[in-house]
Amino acid sequence: MKIQKMVLKLSLLLSFILTTELATAQLGGFLNKVGKVATSKGTQALGLDKLLKEPEAISTNFEDVDRKGEQMPSFQQDANYKPLQELPRNAKDGYILQAGHFEMTNKSYCLKAGTHAPSSGDGYMYAPTLGKKKEVVTAILKSAEQHPEVKQSDIQMLLWTIIAKTKFIDYAGSVKETALTLLTPKQLLQLEGGALGILPFDAMAAAKEQLPASLRAVFEAENNIRSLVSSGNYSYEEFEQYAILAGMAMPRTDTPSGIWTLHPDGYYIRYFPSGYSITRIQIYVPEELIKPGKKLIYDATDDISCPANNGSQRLAQTNEPIQNHE
């Protein structure tokens, strides 16, 4: 059995290497061909209808929030909160919860390019991680804990490229190194499924004509990110320029900052983002949830802090505390 598993792993790795080398050699000619087709035959020949219907890498939005049992910010307002990170860990799968009130300021990541950064009035609620690249994104967040040498900014750039549906064969520079560090060969292969090449100007113009105004900024930001990472010559600030829109989205008055979500596992959780890279979370665990011999686990890597306003960024949460944050 061990030999069979080893053979399988080697086969996957060899397949990945051969596929990458072949596709890289053909990439330049392919993109030139796409550009000519866009000019001469229009959107139908490019298959833009199919392209525009391609599922999002991460599709979670506010419609995925279960608002049953939600509580307003005044709920549990007199409670004293203990550090969540001082609870025992359940191996690599988060924290073993106890009854009471807990909080932690942790690393978080933007999972929606072409949107506004969180504002102080935004209400964020829990939703599960959904979408075609859910497994890869979760794997990155878990793997990052085992690689403290990888900077948060490098992980954020990698996540933006995945959200932008970038083909791994187009990766170059530090983002490619980050992917190779945090993902297995099998997970790297998963990046190819549903991924897009860099769309030339004519194709972009044709696609944007078919999109509602609210989605054009996202579509264009994702194409810019694909182009940027393929160049191999970029900075975090350049990624951020495409991913983060200037200004703030208008908060929704029915979903105030500090609103509580009743988590499917029975505890309450709420989020206070500081930009997109830092989030303070608070958890309230009722005593009746704690059963003898049964663990109640909080694993943030499957959590999305989802804004009520779709013009703001949804935030991936992590189990990694940020020390000494005011």
C-alpha positions in Angstrom: 0.0 0.0 0.0 2.8 2.4 0.9 4.5 1.7 -2.5 1.3 2.3 -4.3 0.8 5.7 -2.6 4.4 6.6 -3.4 3.9 5.7 -7.1 0.7 7.7 -7.2 2.5 10.8 -5.8 5.4 10.5 -8.2 2.9 10.1 -11.1 1.1 13.3 -10.1 4.3 15.2 -9.7 5.6 14.0 -13.1 2.3 14.8 -14.8 2.3 18.3 -13.2 5.9 19.0 -14.4 5.3 17.8 -17.9 2.0 19.7 -18.2 3.6 22.9 -16.9 6.6 22.7 -19.3 4.4 22.0 -22.3 1.9 24.6 -21.6 4.5 27.2 -20.9 6.1 26.6 -24.3 2.8 27.0 -26.0 1.5 29.9 -24.0 2.8 32.8 -26.1 1.4 31.4 -29.3 -1.9 30.6 -27.7 -2.4 34.2 -26.4 -1.5 35.6 -29.8 -4.1 33.3 -31.4 -6.8 34.4 -28.9 -6.0 38.1 -29.6 -6.5 37.5 -33.4 -9.7 35.6 -32.9 -11.1 38.4 -30.7 -10.4 41.0 -33.4 -11.8 38.9 -36.4 -14.6 36.8 -35.0 -15.8 38.5 -31.9 -17.0 37.2 -28.6 -18.7 34.0 -29.8 -15.5 32.6 -31.2 -13.6 33.4 -28.0 -16.2 31.6 -26.0 -16.8 34.6 -23.8 -20.3 33.5 -22.9 -18.8 30.4 -21.3 -16.0 32.5 -19.8 -18.4 34.9 -18.1 -20.3 32.0 -16.6 -17.2 30.4 -15.2 -17.8 29.9 -11.4 -16.0 32.1 -9.0 -12.9 30.6 -7.3 -14.5 31.6 -4.0 -18.2 32.3 -4.4 -19.3 33.1 -0.8 -21.5 36.2 -0.5 -23.9 37.6 1.9 -26.8 35.5 0.6 -24.9 32.5 2.2 -25.2 34.0 5.7 -27.8 32.3 7.9 -29.3 35.2 9.8 -31.4 33.0 12.1 -30.4 33.6 15.7 -28.4 36.7 14.9 -27.9 39.2 17.8 -27.4 42.9 17.8 -24.0 44.4 19.0 -25.4 45.0 22.6 -25.7 41.2 23.1 -23.2 40.1 25.8 -22.0 43.7 26.1 -20.9 43.3 29.7 -18.8 40.2 29.2 -15.1 39.8 29.9 -13.2 38.2 27.1 -10.3 35.8 27.5 -7.6 35.3 24.9 -8.8 32.6 22.4 -5.2 31.7 21.6 -4.6 30.4 25.1 -7.1 27.6 24.6 -5.7 24.2 23.8 -5.2 23.4 20.1 -6.8 20.5 18.3 -3.7 19.5 16.3 -3.8 21.7 13.2 -7.5 22.1 13.2 -8.0 25.2 15.4 -8.9 25.7 19.0 -10.9 23.5 21.5 -13.6 25.8 22.8 -14.8 26.0 26.4 -17.8 27.7 27.8 -17.4 31.5 28.1 -16.3 34.5 26.1 -13.1 34.6 24.0 -11.5 36.9 21.6 -8.4 37.0 19.3 -6.9 39.4 16.9 -5.8 37.3 13.9 -4.4 37.5 10.4 -7.1 37.8 7.7 -7.0 38.0 3.9 -9.0 39.7 1.2 -10.8 37.2 -1.0 -12.5 39.6 -3.4 -10.4 41.7 -5.8 -11.9 44.9 -7.2 -13.8 45.9 -4.0 -13.5 48.4 -1.2 -11.6 47.8 2.0 -13.7 47.4 5.2 -14.9 50.6 6.8 -15.6 51.1 10.5 -19.4 50.9 10.0 -19.4 47.7 8.0 -21.3 44.8 9.5 -19.6 41.4 8.9 -21.2 38.0 9.5 -20.1 34.4 9.4 -20.5 32.4 6.2 -18.8 29.1 5.1 -16.1 29.0 2.5 -17.7 28.1 -0.8 -16.5 27.9 -4.4 -14.4 25.9 -6.9 -11.1 26.7 -5.1 -12.3 26.2 -1.6 -10.0 23.3 -0.8 -6.9 25.1 -2.2 -7.6 28.3 -0.3 -8.2 26.4 3.0 -5.0 24.4 2.4 -3.0 27.6 2.0 -4.4 29.1 5.3 -3.6 25.9 7.1 -0.1 25.4 5.6 0.8 29.0 6.3 0.8 28.2 10.1 3.6 25.7 9.4 5.6 28.2 7.4 6.1 31.3 9.5 9.0 32.3 7.2 6.4 33.1 4.5 5.2 36.7 4.8 1.5 37.6 5.1 1.8 39.9 2.1 3.2 37.0 -0.1 0.3 34.8 1.0 -2.2 37.6 0.2 -0.8 38.0 -3.3 -1.1 34.3 -3.9 -4.7 34.3 -2.7 -5.5 37.2 -5.1 -4.1 35.3 -8.0 -6.3 32.3 -7.1 -9.4 34.5 -6.8 -8.4 35.9 -10.2 -8.5 32.4 -11.7 -4.8 32.5 -12.7 -3.3 29.5 -14.4 -0.3 28.1 -12.5 1.7 28.0 -15.8 1.4 31.8 -15.8 2.9 32.2 -12.3 6.3 33.9 -12.1 8.4 35.5 -9.3 7.8 35.4 -5.6 4.1 34.4 -5.9 5.1 31.2 -7.6 7.7 30.5 -4.9 5.0 31.0 -2.3 2.7 28.5 -4.1 5.4 25.9 -4.3 6.1 26.3 -0.5 2.5 26.1 0.7 0.9 23.7 -1.7 1.5 20.1 -2.6 1.9 19.0 -6.3 -1.7 17.7 -6.3 -3.0 21.0 -5.0 -1.0 23.0 -7.6 -2.7 20.9 -10.3 -6.0 22.0 -8.9 -5.2 25.6 -9.7 -5.5 24.8 -13.4 -9.1 23.8 -13.2 -11.4 26.7 -14.4 -8.4 29.0 -14.6 -8.1 31.7 -17.3 -5.3 33.1 -19.4 -4.6 36.8 -19.7 -7.3 38.3 -21.9 -6.0 40.7 -24.6 -7.5 44.2 -24.9 -10.1 43.3 -27.5 -11.4 40.4 -25.4 -11.6 42.5 -22.3 -13.5 45.2 -24.1 -16.0 42.6 -25.5 -16.4 40.9 -22.1 -17.0 44.2 -20.2 -19.8 45.1 -22.7 -21.7 42.0 -21.5 -21.3 42.6 -17.8 -23.3 44.8 -15.5 -21.5 47.9 -14.2 -21.2 46.4 -10.7 -19.1 43.5 -12.0 -16.8 45.3 -14.5 -14.4 46.5 -11.8 -14.0 43.0 -10.4 -13.5 41.4 -13.9 -10.9 44.0 -14.9 -9.1 43.8 -11.6 -8.8 40.0 -11.9 -7.4 40.3 -15.5 -4.9 42.9 -14.3 -3.8 40.6 -11.5 -3.3 37.7 -14.0 -1.2 39.9 -16.2 0.8 41.3 -13.3 1.8 37.9 -11.8 2.8 36.6 -15.2 5.3 39.4 -15.6 7.4 38.2 -12.7 8.2 41.9 -11.9 5.8 43.3 -9.4 5.4 44.6 -5.8 2.7 44.1 -3.2 1.7 47.7 -3.7 1.0 47.0 -7.4 -1.2 44.0 -6.5 -3.1 46.1 -3.9 -3.7 48.9 -6.4 -5.7 46.5 -8.6 -7.3 44.6 -5.8 -8.5 47.4 -3.5 -10.8 50.1 -4.8 -10.3 53.6 -3.5 -12.9 55.0 -1.0 -15.4 53.1 1.1 -18.6 51.3 0.2 -21.7 52.6 2.0 -22.5 50.4 5.1 -25.9 48.7 5.4 -27.9 50.1 8.3 -29.7 46.8 9.0 -26.4 45.1 9.6 -24.3 47.2 12.0 -20.7 46.7 12.9 -20.4 44.1 15.8 -23.5 42.1 14.8 -23.4 38.5 16.1 -23.9 35.4 13.9 -25.2 32.2 15.4 -22.6 29.7 14.1 -23.9 26.3 12.8 -22.0 24.7 15.7 -24.1 26.6 18.2 -21.8 29.3 19.5 -21.9 33.0 18.6 -19.3 34.9 16.6 -18.6 38.4 15.4 -15.9 40.3 13.5 -14.2 43.6 13.7 -11.9 44.1 10.7 -9.0 46.5 10.7 -8.5 46.9 7.0 -8.4 43.5 5.3 -5.3 42.0 6.9 -6.3 42.1 10.6 -9.5 41.0 12.2 -10.5 40.9 15.8 -13.0 38.1 16.4 -15.1 37.5 19.5 -16.8 34.2 20.4 -19.5 33.4 23.0 -19.9 29.8 23.9 -23.0 28.9 26.0 -22.4 26.4 28.8 -24.9 23.9 27.4 -22.8 23.4 24.3 -19.9 21.8 26.1 -20.6 18.1 26.4 -18.4 15.5 28.3 -16.2 13.6 25.9 -17.0 15.8 22.9 -14.8 18.5 21.4 -16.2 21.8 20.1 -13.7 23.1 17.6 -13.2 26.6 16.3 -11.3 26.4 13.0 -11.1 29.7 11.3 -9.7 28.4 8.1 -13.2 27.4 6.9 -14.7 30.8 7.9 -15.5 33.8 5.7 -16.2 37.1 7.4 -18.8 38.3 4.9 -19.8 41.9 4.5 -23.5 42.9 4.2 -22.4 45.3 1.5 -21.3 43.3 -1.6 -19.1 46.2 -2.5 -16.8 45.5 0.4 -14.2 42.7 0.7 -15.0 39.3 2.1 -12.3 38.2 4.5 -10.8 34.8 5.0 -10.0 34.2 8.7 -7.1 32.2 10.2 -6.0 30.6 13.4 -2.9 32.8 13.5 -3.0 35.4 16.3 -1.3 38.8 15.8 0.6 39.7 18.9 0.7 43.1 20.5 -1.9 44.7 18.2 -3.7 47.7 19.7 
